[in-house]
Amino acid sequence: MRWEMWLLYVLLRLCGWLPLRLLHAVGTLLGDSMRRWHTSVAHVVEVNLMIARPEINATARAALQRAALIEAGKSVFEILKVWGMGARRSQALVREVRGSAYVDAALEAGKGLIIAAPHLGCWELLNNWLCSRTPMSILYRPPRLATMEALLRKVRAAPEQVRAEGVGVRKLYRRLAAGGTVGILPDQKPREGEGQHAPFFGHDALTMVLLPRLAARTGATVLFAFAERLPRGKGYRIHILPAPEGLANTDMAKACAALNRGVEACVARAFTQYQWHYRRYSARTMANPYQ
């Protein structure tokens, strides 16, 4: 392991023992500083909120931007804690689960289960909780550094982690055909030409077609899920929601619209905890919004 990865591993272990409330306090300072210094992250959040919430005035939008940046700062340090605690210990942070009956029913049916987990709240903790219920394969996009990828594979709970490429996708089909469970980030922006434009908070956003195709071809149940961050470092509340009607439609325009409605339904429950600093929109129906 290179020395940089060794230092990061030590940092993970340290964060694993620090109180969540303290780490969230540090994250709050980080998020507020990004706003005060008018960073590129703050700019992207501002643009996304202008697109997604055009009905609110500038004062309300500024308050929403600050809250979203603070939540983004918290997410940085809580992920380090979840990884540092390890899969089993981190589940002590879960205070409540809403909708677990949906998971139980899908597993009992044995027809395969797709968990659509948006970039909302603490998705790494959600992954650990789900993997404690059933063996799961997760799809991920590898980081640029190979050594970083090895570390991520070590700290994540999923027994099978597959790259977002041809071989990995075929593994997901086989897992679902056998009645297994897979986890996918449904709001991961695909490469241009590999997705479908569909409405997301009122404007077209390039949307993945993989998840709807998996659902259509395998007949697997699709559930949306996220781990909501509770105030004052008190832990997390996991939400499980049924998928909107039409997500398994073979018409990709209709299916991707349903997929985005599912993400929106999750975001509505914890709006500022969504990853609003992600460049979700592309220059298809508007000029590059992030310039």
Disulfide bonds with the S-S distance in Angstrom:
none
